[in-house]
């Protein structure tokens, strides 16, 4: 199985830290956020990882190289000076990801989820999402989980963790350019083609300097 890490965002809320460093390269407890992802993917048996980049993008391949430090093969999808958003970035990278389902991770999250087993898709499904309890900055949640299926509307909504398994067919009708992943997921949910699971372990959307500092404190205390 291959994987993709989204690392192209500007990180406006993380400024001034991201004025000179891409957000996924910001260090926490001694190493960049991206490296935690690479370590877990390598332990799970993933061999090929695609990383997209835009803002200060040249710093990412310069820092990570070819992936051999983690027994991985790293591939880079350069989006130039303007990130293509989540959907557009994934669509551009599809030639590097192949025809099989692939893992996706947001580069600006931290999660202590360890694989294996790796998730799988049931026949006909287009995505499998990881959902987490709602953090303070997203109290209303994003989607609901009902009997292992993810739906747009439902009781006890949870937050999308920025971690998923996607089938490339999710993007079959898309055209190159800037677009969000969310409408594609909602359309697939309306067709009943998205499964999911809840994760209650350590997870953090590292979106502000305050959250970064809080995660640093927590990891240093483990």
N, C-alpha and C positions, 0 to 999 in steps of 0.2 A: 504493500500500500504506500502511496505517496502522500505528501502533506504540503499545505501552503500556510505560510505565516504572513498576515497582513501587516505591513510595516511602512506604509507610504504616507500616513497622515501627518499633518503639520503640528498637531499638539498645541493648539492655541491656549487651552486652559492650563497647560503645563509651563507656559512662559513665566519667567525668562529662561528656565532650564533648557527649553527646546530651541532657543534662539541659535544655539551653536551645536546641539546634539540631537539627532533623531530620537523621538520618545522611546522606541524599543531598545535603544542602546543606553538609556539611563541606567546607572548601576543601582542595585539594591542588595544589601547584605554581601557586597563584594564582587558582584558580577552583573552584567547587563541582563535586563528582562528577557531579551531574546535567547540568551544562553540557557536559561531555565527550560524554555520550550525545546530547544535542540537536545538537551540532555534527556528529557522525558521521551521525546520521539525516538531517539536512538535506543533507549532502554526497551521501548515497545517493539523494536524490530523494523521501524521505518527506515528505508535506505535513501530515498530521494526527497528533498525538501525544497520547495520554491519559496523565495522571499521577494515580495515586491517592494519597491522603494521609489520615493519621489523627493520630498523635502530633505535636503542634505544627503541625498541618497547614496552618493559615492562613499560615504563613511561606512555604510553597512557592509558591502563586500570587502572593503579594506579591513574592517574589524573581524569579520568571520571567515574570510578566505573561501577555500573550496569545500569546507566542512570536514576535512580529514581529522581535525582535532576531536571530533565526536563520532568518527567512523560513519559519517554521512556524506552524501554528494549534494552540495548546495547549488541551486540554480537561481538566477536573479531575473526578475521582470522589472525593467526600468521604465517608469512612467513619465520620465522627464521632469519638468518643473512643476507640474500640476497633477496631483493625485486624481485617479479616476473614480474615486469612491469605492465602496465595498464591492458592489456588483460589477462595475466596469473594470476594476483591478483584477478580479477573479477571471472575468471573461478574457481579458488580454493574456492571462497566464495559462489558459487552457491548453495550448499546444505543448506546454512543459509538463502538464499534469496527466496527460494520457486519457484513455477512454474509460477507466475504471473509477469507482468511487474514491474520493480523496478526503483526508482530514483537513479541516480548516481551523486556524487559531488566530485570534486577534493578537497582534504583537504587543499591545499595551495592557494585557491582563497578566495576573499571576494566579496560578491554580496548582494545587498539590495533587491533582488527579494523576494517578499512575496507571498506565496500561502495561501489559495486556490484562484482560482480553480487549482487543480493539473492537469498536462498534461495527455492526453490519447493517445493511439495508434489506428490508423485506422486499419481495418481488413487487415491482410497481412503485415503490417509494422513491422519492427524490432527495430526501434529507432526513437526518437524525440529529436533533438538537440537544445540547446539554443546557438545562435550566437550573438556576440557583435561587435561594431565598432572596427576596428583594432587599437591596442595600438602601441606606438612607437617601442616596441621591436618585433612586428610582423606586419610590414607595408603591406606585401603582402597578409595577410589573410590565411585562410585554405580552406574554402569551400564557395560555392555560394548558395544563396537562391532564388529559382525561383518558384513563385506561391505556396509557402508553402512547397516545396520539396527542400531537400538539395542535391546538386550535386558537384562533384569534380571540374569540370571546368565550369566556367561561369564568367560573368561580375560582377564587384563590389563584390569581395570576402570579406567575414567577418571572424572573428576569433571564433573558437570553444571555448565556455566559460568554458569548464570543468564541464558542467551541462547537464544532459540528462535523458531521460526515455528509458530504454532498455527492450526488451523482452529476456528472457533467451535463446530462440531459436537462437539468434544471435551467440551463442557460441556452437551450437549443434555439429559442426564438429571439435571442438578444442580438443587438448590433453593437459594434465597437463604440466606445465613448464613455462619458461620465454617467453613471446611474447607480442607484442604491440597491442593495440586496433585499431589502425589506419587502417591496411589492412582489418580488418573485416568490419569497417564502409564503406570504399571505395567500397568493394564488394557489400554491401547492397545498397549503393547509385547507383551503376551501374545497379542494379535490380529495382531501383525506389521504394525502401522500407524504405526510411528515410525521415521523415517530420522534420520541424524545424520552429523556430520563432526567430525574432530579439529582443534583449533586449537592451534598450538605457539608463538604469539606472546606478547606481554606481556599477562598477565591477573592480576588480583588481587581476591580477595574481601576487601574492606576492612572486616573485621569487628571489629577491635580497634584501640586507639590505636597499638599497636606496628606493626601492618600498615600503618596510615595513615602513620606516620612513615617506614617503609621505602619505601613507594611514593613519598612526597614526595622522599626522597633519590634514588631512581632516576630520577624524572622531571626533577628539577633537573639531573641529570647527563647527560641526553640532549642 
